[in-house]
């Protein structure tokens, strides 16, 4: 665990849709635990939505409005999961092997 202050991307947006950050010195504080719990809920909801989408799309009997609503829900879940991935990626310790330095495709996708 690092002992210096770091900014953590929180799993929610500010009032105008801007990202929210928390200045931390670890992961034991109230807001860090709240963010961890919120991330877990967001990931669980995304998994449930994905299961639902696969079932609904598999039957082939969706109307345009239902499909549009499902797409909006999926886009929101993808936004949340992406934010969680970015936040967790920033908190990973630096890699010790050269394969992750400079040209890591994962960091390009998340950054």
C-alpha positions, 0 to 999 in steps of 0.5 A, a space after each residue: 500500500 502506498 503512503 503518499 496522497 493519491 487521487 482515486 476516481 470515484 464510481 459516480 459523477 458530480 452534479 454536472 456529469 464531471 468525474 469525482 476524485 477522492 484524495 486518499 492515503 490508503 483504502 480504509 476511509 469511509 469514502 473509500 469503503 463507500 466507493 468500493 461498495 458502490 463499484 461492487 454494486 455497479 459490477 453486479 448490476 452490469 452482470 445481471 443486465 448482461 444476462 437479461 440482455 442475452 435472454 431478451 435478445 435471444 428470443 428475437 421478439 423485441 420492439 424498437 422501444 424495448 431495444 432502445 431502452 435496453 441499449 440505453 441501460 447497457 450503455 449506462 452499465 458500460 460507462 459504470 464498468 469502464 469507470 471502475 476499470 479505470 479507477 482500479 487500473 490507476 490503483 494497481 502497483 507498477 508492473 515489474 515486467 517489460 511487456 506492460 511498459 509503454 505499449 500496453 494495449 489495456 492502458 490505451 483502451 482504459 486511458 
